Amino acid sequence: MKIVTANRLSDGRVIYAGLNNQPVERLEEASTLDEAAAEIVLAEVAGRPDVFVNPYLVEVQDRAPSGRDRLKERIRAAGPTVGHSVAGGVG
């Protein structure tokens, strides 16, 4: 299964294609798709550069990133890892 992920144009945050290809912020809300459906959704959100920046497909298993990029995608899903964006970080 796959999900479609990108960054949001307005603030750079990680987003996913959810129900009806609407942007959602939580991995749990992302639509899980088979290969054919994933390619269609990817093409549709790629046509919305005002929202989805550089969309791409990610393999998931049980709603968790899998495959070779699983660590990168888990870090992206958790949010920023530097500076004031991390709870308790130095601002």
C-alpha positions in Angstrom: 0.0 0.0 0.0 1.1 3.6 -0.6 0.3 7.1 0.6 0.9 10.4 -1.1 2.9 13.0 0.8 4.3 16.5 0.1 5.0 19.7 1.8 2.4 22.5 2.1 3.2 25.6 0.1 2.0 28.1 2.7 4.2 26.9 5.6 6.3 24.0 4.4 4.7 21.5 6.8 4.4 17.8 5.9 1.0 17.0 4.5 -0.7 13.9 3.0 -3.5 13.3 0.6 -6.5 12.3 2.6 -10.2 11.8 1.8 -11.1 13.2 -1.6 -7.4 14.2 -2.0 -7.7 16.9 0.6 -4.5 17.8 2.5 -4.3 16.4 6.0 -1.5 16.8 8.5 -1.6 13.5 10.3 -0.2 10.3 8.8 -3.2 8.4 10.3 -5.6 10.5 8.2 -3.8 9.8 4.9 -5.6 7.7 2.4 -3.9 4.3 1.9 -3.9 3.3 -1.8 -3.0 0.4 -4.0 -0.4 1.1 -6.7 -2.9 2.1 -9.5 -4.9 4.4 -7.2 -1.8 5.9 -5.8 -0.5 6.9 -9.2 -3.8 8.6 -10.0 -3.9 10.5 -6.7 -0.3 11.5 -7.2 -1.1 13.0 -10.6 -4.1 14.8 -9.2 -2.3 16.4 -6.3 0.7 17.3 -8.5 -1.8 19.4 -10.4 -2.3 21.5 -7.3 1.1 23.2 -6.7 -0.7 25.9 -4.8 -1.1 23.4 -1.9 1.1 20.3 -2.5 4.8 20.9 -3.2 6.8 18.1 -4.7 4.3 15.2 -3.9 5.6 11.7 -4.0 4.6 8.1 -3.0 5.6 6.4 0.2 5.2 2.7 0.9 3.3 2.0 4.1 2.4 -1.1 6.1 -0.2 -0.9 8.8 -0.2 2.9 8.3 3.5 3.2 9.1 6.1 4.0 6.5 8.0 1.0 5.3 10.6 0.3 2.6 13.9 1.9 2.2 12.8 5.4 3.2 10.9 4.4 6.4 13.2 6.3 8.8 13.1 9.5 6.7 9.3 9.4 6.6 9.0 8.7 10.3 11.1 11.7 11.0 9.1 13.9 8.6 5.8 12.7 10.1 7.0 13.6 13.6 7.7 17.2 12.6 10.7 19.6 12.7 13.7 18.3 14.6 15.7 21.5 15.2 15.6 24.8 17.0 12.4 26.2 18.6 10.2 23.8 16.7 11.0 21.0 19.1 9.4 21.1 22.5 11.9 22.3 25.0 14.4 23.3 22.3 16.5 26.4 22.3 14.8 29.3 20.5 
